[in-house]
């Protein structure tokens, strides 16, 4: 797809290193910088996300003529950039991280710039788009009257997704969707409160004020609220993920939403796709992972938005204990729930290694599983005590355990060490295998037999 992103750009820089001592000049940490990562920010980040997904990404923006602009262009390699002059320094936002934790951010060139112009080439680049994303970062480009008139005209035939900014311009009428986060929505609509009720009230106001076809209020871990004229608001839940840095989630949501709408999806379906894409982005490491090579990228699970390897890594990095267990979980019952809850209390995260459909058939016969692996994984992930699910295709979980290297491996029931071949594997990296009480009165086999009797 040809997706055009129009809006303000900036250069993001991360300086990372360890901090093992305080400065002699003041009681502040000394960060020994061992890594410098730069990336395009603002509308540039949205364009890079689309380009990384294999789309024909076109960025319509304005750029300065300083060294930072050159670095920014380098970070946009692979993206078609159509830029006019900004007449201002390139904004640079630099974050300093010590042992993974943000310490300070300092901004350069972020003073209010003069309103930029819009060239004929910039306007022409909008033509032929399958979708357009207006990524407003408050630098003035989307205030330009000529550009706004062109976007309003195109909104009648092309899905336009408008990602607003508190210091930016109002969306033009008729766009397919506007995507404020809940804080922005409450501020724009002048609505007080918090939570879903306040988000719905704000969305109602903004639908009338902006004249868009839909308003999607993103609510972080609580998902997104979809409001469109004449319909009740719909809440799209977000997959549960572990993420220390939410930066870029809104950009990922807007980019995935535009792709969904360009493909003909209804607004609620596209919103579901966008919510899952944002969660998956954060679970995969967020903006910090965007510069990694394909070989360095974390493995993904066949469960939307969940990444067991990332959950395990982040738990270890924070000094926590990784707990894992495994099984087929063909029909979830009270025995499973109690075993999983007991396992979760042993550490700081619980990862379930789940037998795939093929694996279950090999163990239990052609008539099993009763429930497909995608649904089994989703049901497990919905439990509060489960942090992530890892599906494996072998008959035994040793390979999955080796990938996770849990500190504690949990089994339900009474076992001797020689009955569990994985016990030796877990102990090889200093882990421990333990058991928790099993409830014999509850079993998948008995449930399956009962279901067969009632038809």
Buried (B, 14 or more C-beta within 10 A) or exposed (E): BBBBBBBBBBBBBBBBBBBEEEEEEEEEBBBEEEEEBBBBBBBBBBBBBBBEBEBBBBBBBBBBEBEBBEBBBEBBEEBBBBBBEBBBBBBBBBBBBBEEEBBEEEEBBBEEBEEBBBBEEBBEBBEEBBBBBBBBBBBBBBBBEEBBEBBBEBBEEBBBBBBBBEEBBBBBEBBBBBBBBBBBBBEBBEBEEEEBEBBBBBBBBBBEBBBBBBBBBBBBEBBBBBBBEEEEBBBBBBBBBBBBBBBBBBBBBBBBBBBBBBBEBEBBBBBBBBBBBBBBBBBBBBBBBBBEEEEEEBEBBEBBBBBBBBBBBBBBEEEBBBBBBBBBBBBBBEBBBBBBBBBBEBBBBBBBBBBBBEBBBBEBEEEBBBBEBEEBBBBBBEBEBBBBBBBBEEEBBBEBBEBBBBBBBBBBEEBEEEEBEBBEBBEEEEBEBBBBEBBEEBBBEEBBEEEEEEE
